[in-house]
Amino acid sequence: MSMRVTFLGTSGAVPTTQRAPSALLVNREGERFLFDCGEGTQRQMMRFGTGFDVSHIFVTHLHGDHILGIPGLIQSLDFNDRTDPLAIHVPPGARGEIESLVHAGGHRPGYPVRIHEVAPGSVAYDAEAFAVRTVETEHRTRSMGYALVEDDRPGRFDRERAEELGVPVGPKFGRLHEGESVELDDGRVIDPEQVVGEPRPGRRLVYTGDTRPVEAVVEAAADADLLIHDATFAADAAARARRTGHSTAREAAEVAARAGAKRLALTHISSRYAGEWERLERDAREVFDGECFVASDGQTVEVPYPE
């Protein structure tokens, strides 16, 4: 069961020749989710081969480098004869602005576009086996991050023990693994806990959008398999980060360390570091022992199950 993250845009507010504005695509088992949609996102999707079949767009806030790609993407989907509905999740009070983008230039999509305002600290999308939850963040405007959190998985099935107990190979194995007791031909009842281990955690991915370091992200990213955090500035620009509502790479790493995250992706990189982004990694690695990297446009990472 795959979960693949493609960084479509990793720049700060000003794009560079190497970095486009903010956009992140997550492909979970073939279902595609887009987190933020900066200018040119549709072209990045073509360039990096992610496909256009996005079912949900999750917007962190209304700054242009996170939303100005929506009109182009909406219209490109129309040109490709889309009929499936598209859901766009936005912070409270943002519906009107997003509706204006959806209908930019007088366009009327030929497929349903549903805009949902979602409060921080709630559930934006509740699906079978996982949910996308909203996370309170701190920026210069209404903002929030998102956490894609999978349900626990069944424990490991002990086939050898099941056979020792006389369970015949076949459908009863599956029923036991799914939590159902089974009756054998001799009348004995075998319960799942006799042959199935403790539940195993699913995966957890957290995307902050633009934010200062906040406790809510620490809590949401507890034991996260991948935390994607605002790291606009290097440590020597901490005062500017505070003034503009962003984080330094070191601050992002401190959040990851406190949360016990396994991997940290640094994104929303200021154009001032176009040729020296390695310094952000160095800042982060001083305080975070897990895997840490500055994300690049087109980079794809797999998110494995925690074992």
Backbone torsions as a table, in degrees:
resi	resn	phi	psi	omega
1	MET	NA	104.9	-169.9
2	SER	-89.3	150.8	167.2
3	MET	-136.0	118.3	-174.2
4	ARG	-124.3	131.5	-179.9
5	VAL	-111.3	127.6	175.5
6	THR	-118.3	123.4	178.4
7	PHE	-84.0	108.6	-178.0
8	LEU	-88.3	-31.2	179.4
9	GLY	-150.5	125.4	-172.4
10	THR	-126.5	13.7	-177.8
11	SER	-85.2	166.4	168.2
12	GLY	-76.0	-155.1	-175.0
13	ALA	-62.0	-30.4	-178.8
14	VAL	-104.5	117.3	179.7
15	PRO	-70.5	161.9	176.0
16	THR	-126.0	-179.8	178.2
17	THR	-68.8	-20.3	179.4
18	GLN	-100.9	-21.2	-172.6
19	ARG	-129.7	127.7	175.7
20	ALA	-92.2	166.6	177.2
21	PRO	-62.9	168.4	-166.9
22	SER	-58.8	128.0	171.4
23	ALA	-167.8	140.0	-178.1
24	LEU	-140.1	129.3	177.5
25	LEU	-112.3	130.6	177.1
26	VAL	-115.8	124.3	177.4
27	ASN	-109.6	106.7	178.3
28	ARG	-110.2	108.9	177.9
29	GLU	53.7	37.5	177.2
30	GLY	89.7	-11.3	175.8
31	GLU	-93.4	126.7	-172.5
32	ARG	-105.1	132.6	177.9
33	PHE	-123.1	138.0	178.5
34	LEU	-112.1	126.0	178.1
35	PHE	-108.6	111.9	-172.8
36	ASP	65.9	158.0	-173.0
37	CYS	-151.5	73.6	179.4
38	GLY	-68.5	170.7	-178.3
39	GLU	-54.8	133.5	177.3
40	GLY	83.0	9.6	-178.0
41	THR	-58.9	-38.9	-178.6
42	GLN	-59.7	-38.9	178.9
43	ARG	-69.6	-38.3	176.7
44	GLN	-61.6	-37.3	178.4
45	MET	-63.8	-40.0	176.3
46	MET	-69.1	-44.5	-176.3
47	ARG	-60.3	-39.5	-174.8
48	PHE	-103.7	8.2	169.3
49	GLY	66.3	35.8	-179.2
50	THR	-82.8	-19.3	-172.3
51	GLY	85.0	157.3	-177.0
52	PHE	-99.8	-4.0	-170.6
53	ASP	-77.4	67.1	-179.4
54	VAL	-89.8	132.1	-179.9
55	SER	-97.0	-27.5	-177.3
56	HIS	-141.0	140.5	169.6
57	ILE	-115.7	129.1	-179.3
58	PHE	-113.2	112.9	-175.2
59	VAL	-98.8	129.9	-178.7
60	THR	-84.1	-37.3	178.9
61	HIS	-167.5	176.5	-168.0
62	LEU	-97.4	13.4	175.5
63	HIS	-68.1	144.6	-170.0
64	GLY	-56.7	-35.4	-177.7
65	ASP	-71.1	0.1	177.9
66	HIS	-116.6	-9.0	-174.1
67	ILE	-134.6	-12.6	-171.6
68	LEU	-72.9	-5.3	173.7
69	GLY	-85.6	-7.2	-176.5
70	ILE	-63.0	-46.9	-178.9
71	PRO	-58.4	-45.3	-179.5
72	GLY	-63.9	-41.5	179.7
73	LEU	-66.4	-43.7	179.0
74	ILE	-56.5	-45.4	-176.9
75	GLN	-73.8	-34.9	176.1
76	SER	-63.6	-39.3	176.9
77	LEU	-62.2	-38.4	177.0
78	ASP	-63.2	-44.6	-179.9
79	PHE	-63.0	-24.1	178.3
80	ASN	-92.7	16.9	173.8
81	ASP	62.1	37.6	176.5
82	ARG	-65.1	141.4	174.1
83	THR	-124.1	-22.2	-179.0
84	ASP	-68.9	146.5	177.8
85	PRO	-67.3	155.6	176.1
86	LEU	-124.1	129.5	177.6
87	ALA	-103.6	133.0	176.0
88	ILE	-119.4	121.6	-177.4
89	HIS	-104.4	130.4	-172.0
90	VAL	-138.3	161.1	176.5
91	PRO	-65.3	162.3	178.4
92	PRO	-56.2	136.9	178.0
93	GLY	83.8	1.7	-175.0
94	ALA	-98.4	-1.5	-174.6
95	ARG	-56.6	-47.3	-174.8
96	GLY	-60.2	-44.8	-179.6
97	GLU	-63.6	-40.1	-179.8
98	ILE	-70.9	-37.1	175.8
99	GLU	-59.5	-39.1	178.5
100	SER	-62.4	-38.2	178.2
101	LEU	-69.5	-41.4	179.3
102	VAL	-59.1	-36.5	-176.1
103	HIS	-103.8	21.2	-178.2
104	ALA	-55.8	137.9	-179.6
105	GLY	70.5	17.7	-178.9
106	GLY	77.6	13.4	-178.1
107	HIS	-70.8	140.1	175.1
108	ARG	-123.2	104.4	-177.0
109	PRO	-57.0	143.9	178.2
110	GLY	-87.7	14.5	177.6
111	TYR	-139.4	157.1	-177.6
112	PRO	-68.4	130.7	172.1
113	VAL	-118.8	115.0	-175.3
114	ARG	-111.9	124.3	-177.5
115	ILE	-104.8	126.6	-176.6
116	HIS	-120.0	120.0	171.7
117	GLU	-82.2	131.1	-175.4
118	VAL	-130.9	130.7	179.5
119	ALA	-78.7	146.6	173.3
120	PRO	-58.0	142.4	179.8
121	GLY	85.5	17.9	179.3
122	SER	-128.8	-167.6	-178.7
123	VAL	-108.5	122.4	177.9
124	ALA	-83.0	-39.2	-175.7
125	TYR	-144.8	116.2	-179.3
126	ASP	-107.2	109.1	-175.6
127	ALA	-117.4	172.8	176.1
128	GLU	-69.1	123.3	175.1
129	ALA	79.2	-2.1	175.5
130	PHE	-163.4	167.9	175.5
131	ALA	-144.8	152.8	170.9
132	VAL	-107.3	113.8	-175.6
133	ARG	-105.3	150.3	178.1
134	THR	-90.6	147.9	-175.6
135	VAL	-128.3	129.0	178.7
136	GLU	-64.5	131.6	175.7
137	THR	-128.5	176.1	-177.4
138	GLU	-131.1	110.4	178.8
139	HIS	-137.2	-167.3	-177.4
140	ARG	-85.7	3.6	-179.9
141	THR	-149.4	179.1	175.8
142	ARG	-59.0	127.8	-175.6
143	SER	-151.7	160.4	173.4
144	MET	-163.0	155.6	173.8
145	GLY	-103.1	-174.4	-178.1
146	TYR	-139.0	145.8	175.5
147	ALA	-126.3	118.9	173.4
148	LEU	-90.9	113.9	-172.2
149	VAL	-123.6	120.1	178.5
150	GLU	-86.9	151.1	173.8
151	ASP	-66.5	160.8	172.6
152	ASP	-61.2	148.1	176.2
153	ARG	-96.6	157.2	174.3
154	PRO	-59.4	153.7	176.4
155	GLY	-67.6	172.1	-179.9
156	ARG	-69.7	138.6	179.5
157	PHE	-86.4	126.3	-179.0
158	ASP	-92.5	89.2	-176.6
159	ARG	-62.3	-40.7	-178.3
160	GLU	-61.6	-43.3	179.5
161	ARG	-66.1	-39.6	179.5
162	ALA	-60.6	-42.7	180.0
163	GLU	-68.0	-35.7	176.7
164	GLU	-61.9	-34.3	179.7
165	LEU	-80.3	-4.6	177.0
166	GLY	92.6	12.3	178.4
167	VAL	-74.3	123.6	-179.3
168	PRO	-72.0	143.7	177.1
169	VAL	-60.8	130.4	-179.6
170	GLY	145.9	-150.2	-173.3
171	PRO	-59.2	-28.7	-178.3
172	LYS	-67.0	-26.7	173.5
173	PHE	-58.9	-49.2	-178.3
174	GLY	-64.2	-40.4	-179.8
175	ARG	-63.6	-40.7	177.0
176	LEU	-63.9	-42.7	-178.3
177	HIS	-65.9	-27.3	178.7
178	GLU	-87.0	4.6	174.0
179	GLY	96.6	14.6	-177.7
180	GLU	-107.1	134.7	174.1
181	SER	-72.7	150.6	179.2
182	VAL	-129.0	150.2	177.2
183	GLU	-104.6	133.1	178.9
184	LEU	-88.5	169.9	-177.5
185	ASP	-61.1	-28.5	-178.8
186	ASP	-86.6	5.4	176.9
187	GLY	93.8	-9.5	178.9
188	ARG	-72.0	147.5	177.8
189	VAL	-110.1	127.0	178.4
190	ILE	-105.3	126.0	-179.6
191	ASP	-95.8	152.0	-177.2
192	PRO	-55.7	-37.8	-176.1
193	GLU	-66.1	-12.8	177.1
194	GLN	-77.3	-22.2	-174.2
195	VAL	-132.3	-1.1	-178.4
196	VAL	-121.5	133.1	-179.1
197	GLY	-76.3	-174.7	-179.9
198	GLU	-64.3	148.2	177.1
199	PRO	-55.0	145.9	179.6
200	ARG	-109.1	140.3	-177.2
201	PRO	-66.7	148.3	170.3
202	GLY	-81.3	-167.4	-178.3
203	ARG	-93.9	155.5	179.7
204	ARG	-136.2	123.1	178.9
205	LEU	-125.2	131.0	-177.9
206	VAL	-124.6	130.7	177.6
207	TYR	-123.1	122.8	-171.9
208	THR	-89.4	-25.5	-163.7
209	GLY	64.9	-156.3	-179.0
210	ASP	-82.3	129.6	-177.5
211	THR	-164.8	154.8	161.5
212	ARG	-77.7	163.4	173.7
213	PRO	-64.5	126.9	-177.7
214	VAL	-136.4	152.5	-177.9
215	GLU	-63.3	-34.2	-178.4
216	ALA	-61.6	-35.1	177.6
217	VAL	-71.1	-38.7	175.7
218	VAL	-56.6	-45.8	-179.1
219	GLU	-67.3	-43.4	-178.6
220	ALA	-66.8	-30.8	-176.5
221	ALA	-93.3	14.1	179.4
222	ALA	-57.1	119.1	179.7
223	ASP	60.4	24.0	-178.4
224	ALA	-60.8	143.8	175.6
225	ASP	-75.7	-29.6	175.5
226	LEU	-151.0	122.8	172.6
227	LEU	-109.0	123.0	178.4
228	ILE	-108.9	108.5	-167.4
229	HIS	-123.0	142.6	169.9
230	ASP	-50.4	126.5	175.7
231	ALA	-142.3	58.1	-171.0
232	THR	-63.9	-35.1	-170.3
233	PHE	-126.4	160.3	170.5
234	ALA	-79.5	169.3	-173.4
235	ALA	-61.7	-32.1	-177.4
236	ASP	-74.6	-3.6	176.4
237	ALA	-111.2	30.4	-176.6
238	ALA	-61.2	-36.8	-179.7
239	ALA	-65.6	-41.0	178.1
240	ARG	-65.8	-38.2	177.3
241	ALA	-59.0	-42.7	179.0
242	ARG	-64.2	-43.7	-177.7
243	ARG	-64.5	-34.9	-173.4
244	THR	-98.4	0.0	177.6
245	GLY	76.6	32.2	178.8
246	HIS	-119.6	-177.6	177.8
247	SER	-121.6	153.7	168.4
248	THR	-85.8	165.2	176.9
249	ALA	-61.8	-37.7	178.5
250	ARG	-64.6	-42.1	178.4
251	GLU	-64.0	-40.5	175.9
252	ALA	-59.6	-41.5	-179.9
253	ALA	-66.9	-35.5	177.2
254	GLU	-64.5	-39.4	175.6
255	VAL	-61.3	-46.9	-179.3
256	ALA	-61.5	-41.2	-179.7
257	ALA	-65.7	-43.9	179.6
258	ARG	-64.8	-35.2	-178.2
259	ALA	-78.3	-17.8	-175.0
260	GLY	74.0	27.8	178.8
261	ALA	-65.2	149.5	-179.0
262	LYS	-83.2	-38.6	-179.7
263	ARG	-135.6	148.1	179.9
264	LEU	-128.9	123.5	173.3
265	ALA	-106.9	124.8	179.5
266	LEU	-94.7	128.6	-176.7
267	THR	-142.7	-178.4	-174.7
268	HIS	61.0	54.9	-172.4
269	ILE	-84.1	125.8	179.8
270	SER	-59.8	145.7	-179.9
271	SER	-64.3	-17.5	179.0
272	ARG	-65.5	-17.2	-179.5
273	TYR	-105.3	25.5	-175.4
274	ALA	-54.3	-36.5	-177.7
275	GLY	-110.4	6.9	-176.5
276	GLU	-146.0	43.0	-178.4
277	TRP	-68.5	-14.7	-179.5
278	GLU	-60.6	-26.9	-179.1
279	ARG	-64.8	-28.9	177.2
280	LEU	-67.1	-40.6	176.1
281	GLU	-62.3	-42.7	-179.8
282	ARG	-61.7	-43.3	177.7
283	ASP	-58.1	-45.4	-175.5
284	ALA	-68.0	-40.1	-175.7
285	ARG	-70.9	-12.8	175.8
286	GLU	-68.9	-22.7	-175.6
287	VAL	-125.7	-6.3	-178.1
288	PHE	-126.1	122.6	-175.4
289	ASP	-88.0	-15.1	-179.0
290	GLY	-76.9	-175.9	177.9
291	GLU	-67.5	132.1	-175.8
292	CYS	-140.7	137.0	179.2
293	PHE	-154.1	150.9	169.7
294	VAL	-83.3	120.2	-177.4
295	ALA	-70.5	146.5	177.8
296	SER	-120.8	151.2	177.1
297	ASP	-58.2	131.7	-179.9
298	GLY	89.0	-10.4	179.3
299	GLN	-68.6	135.4	178.5
300	THR	-121.8	132.6	177.5
301	VAL	-128.7	142.2	174.3
302	GLU	-88.9	143.0	176.4
303	VAL	-110.7	101.8	-177.5
304	PRO	-79.8	165.0	174.1
305	TYR	-68.5	142.7	172.7
306	PRO	-69.9	134.5	-180.0
307	GLU	-127.5	NA	NA
